[in-house]
Amino acid sequence: MADGFDVSWIWDINFDNLNNVSRIVTSGKRAYDIAIRIKNSGFDASKIEPHLNLDEAIKSLYATNTKKYVIANYTALQPTRKALGL
């Protein structure tokens, strides 16, 4: 099964340079795991919005009129592109 149960890769990501980020929306079955990792990097937990449902995450993402960046892992790339209408 792709992405399996081993979430150690989440801890290999460098989230230390989020100085100019006003909020983060996470999604998918690892939404809470990634949110915890980002919180542990020092990012304000009140500015992290985990959503298990991709469509809900997209709605939340577009709820603000700010610059957005979307990062998806390899198994989430195509569903995320579809949900974004790309």
C-alpha positions as MATLAB code, in Angstrom:
seq = 'MADGFDVSWIWDINFDNLNNVSRIVTSGKRAYDIAIRIKNSGFDASKIEPHLNLDEAIKSLYATNTKKYVIANYTALQPTRKALGL';
ca = [
       0.000    0.000    0.000;
       1.455    3.352   -1.025;
       2.295    5.668    1.884;
       1.659    2.754    4.264;
       1.797    3.170    8.010;
       5.340    4.485    8.344;
       5.134    8.265    8.765;
       8.808    8.786    9.547;
       9.211   10.631    6.218;
       7.104   13.466    7.657;
       9.878   14.172   10.167;
      12.456   14.433    7.364;
      10.729   17.529    5.925;
      12.230   20.881    6.883;
       9.414   23.177    8.054;
      11.728   25.666    9.786;
      11.320   28.499    7.250;
       7.624   29.334    7.505;
       8.157   32.937    8.620;
       5.954   34.509    5.929;
       3.180   31.900    6.070;
      -0.095   33.060    7.627;
      -1.861   29.679    7.751;
      -1.464   26.085    6.659;
      -4.178   23.692    5.466;
      -3.313   19.992    5.590;
      -5.393   17.232    4.050;
      -5.677   13.510    3.553;
      -5.277   10.579    5.873;
      -1.999   12.067    7.169;
      -3.478   15.556    7.751;
      -3.118   15.356   11.534;
       0.332   13.729   11.398;
       1.612   16.541    9.186;
      -0.124   19.174   11.348;
       1.652   17.805   14.432;
       4.989   17.835   12.596;
       4.490   21.459   11.511;
       3.441   22.444   15.046;
       6.595   20.794   16.418;
       8.696   22.904   14.054;
       7.498   25.957   16.004;
       4.636   27.081   13.751;
       1.609   28.462   15.618;
      -0.850   25.558   16.033;
      -3.848   27.911   15.832;
      -2.876   28.649   12.213;
      -2.887   24.989   11.133;
      -6.127   23.556    9.724;
      -6.132   19.776    9.232;
      -8.885   18.291    7.051;
      -9.238   14.586    6.355;
     -11.469   15.371    3.364;
      -9.693   16.895    0.353;
     -12.747   18.835   -0.855;
     -13.150   20.449    2.580;
      -9.471   21.354    2.565;
      -9.810   22.999   -0.855;
     -12.815   25.032    0.362;
     -10.804   26.134    3.392;
      -7.818   26.949    1.216;
      -9.889   29.295   -0.952;
     -11.679   30.890    2.017;
      -8.992   33.579    2.090;
      -7.739   35.886   -0.609;
      -4.013   35.318   -0.142;
      -1.204   33.761   -2.149;
      -1.374   29.974   -1.980;
       1.069   27.121   -2.435;
      -0.078   23.526   -2.749;
       2.270   20.644   -2.013;
       1.131   17.066   -2.580;
       2.957   13.785   -2.173;
       3.071   11.356   -5.082;
      -0.122    9.429   -4.222;
      -2.117   12.614   -3.618;
      -0.924   14.536   -6.663;
      -3.579   13.533   -9.187;
      -6.567   13.717   -6.774;
      -5.330   17.129   -5.611;
      -4.966   18.428   -9.174;
      -8.499   17.237   -9.916;
      -9.944   18.863   -6.771;
      -8.197   22.135   -7.677;
      -9.630   21.966  -11.190;
      -6.217   21.746  -12.856;
];
